[in-house]
Amino acid sequence: TATGHAMKPLTKSTKLKNVCYDIRGPLLQTANQMEADGHRIIKLNVGNPAPFGLEAPHEILRDVSMNLTEATGYSDSQGIFSARKAVLQYYQSKGLLSAVDVRDVYLGNGVSELIVMTMQALMNDGDEVLIPMPDYPLWTAAANLSGGTAVHYRCNEEDNWQPDIEDIKSKITDKTKGIVVINPNNPTGALYSTEVLKQIVDLAVEHDLVIMADEIYDRVLYDDVVHTPMCTLTDDALVLSYNGLSKSHRIAGFRAGWMLVSGKKQHASDFIEGLDMLASMRLCANAPAQHAIQTAMGGYQSMQELTAETGRLYKQREMAISRLNAIKGISCTKPQGAFYCFPKMDPEVYPVKDDMQFMMDLLVEEKVLIVQGTGFNWDKPDHFRVVFLPNLLNLEDAMDRLDRFFAKKRQQ
Ligand code: PLP
């Protein structure tokens, strides 16, 4: 070097040792390179509705732009009043059990920021948090980044991916601080029964666990099913409810999310002080997007148009599921929420050892980008997640390519 001394390699911090987020990992890097080289890639990897022509409701865009000049400064660290009030009313209308006020609502730069903040506020080194398997991998990454340990509980594919209560029970230790419930679930699209949710609540109450309910897909539902928010089931446990506008209102890029603290709060003042401090440290959530929240929560819920039988997302789900199930050795349960499915590859037919490499082969050979199951902390290399956001034409194209790819693999 110019100064003459050999430079030590700059390594990432050891805090990142068990942190991974494969949805935007090596597969995406390869896909981006292929695109730069002029290939067209069909991307079934990210739950980002806007690029697939699923536009945000115009009233939302108008709200944000009308308020733009008012929203140039930092807001309150927890968020603007009107948005927080609307969030409260949303949960109250759903049957929230405990008394809350605007101080119990935190707006964030998406649910993502609030997930990381929660784990930072909650976990000491060595603490454990129960997280579903498969999961939305940010939860595991954030738990491990906080110095704690993500302990995965099983969701049963044979039982339409409902959480396995016995497995949860067997994994509770005296280090367990909380339990994460993602309902409707990413990556399985499962909607949990009220019965199962109540059993989880009972365990949380018995063992003093914080319930973290990620309900970002609660308005993306098919088949007239009803979603039960965790905060409507108990006021005997501390319940943190997460939601936002990324999916329901197709404005993932605006970064509008929130968290409600409800239930048993009396003993939690110190933890809440921690949350307040972390909220202050990041100053505030993106202020223009906060102005979308009141209208979004109170206004017309346009997502229903997309998920009704005549809607685009409904039709795309039907097609993805039937095409996937028609492939020999592939089976897939039908999701009732969100826009994902998590098919299984029969290991007898496809003896996959490294599912990331398998999906890399798919990308290189057929130009379809799909994230492997282990990217969602699934413990076997026998699943993958399909995002069915592309329109029917593109989805059909993707399914033709999958057909061809799996047929080729069967012959190898
Ligand atoms: N939680 C789940 C289950 C998700 O699927 C996602 C995004 O895919 C998020 C949280 C993050 O959402 P946000 O855009 O609000 O950060």
Residues whose N, C-alpha, C, O or C-beta is under 5 A from the ligand:
A	BS01	PLP	G47 N109 G110 V111 S112 Y136 I182 N186 D214 I216 G244 S246 A252 A256 G257
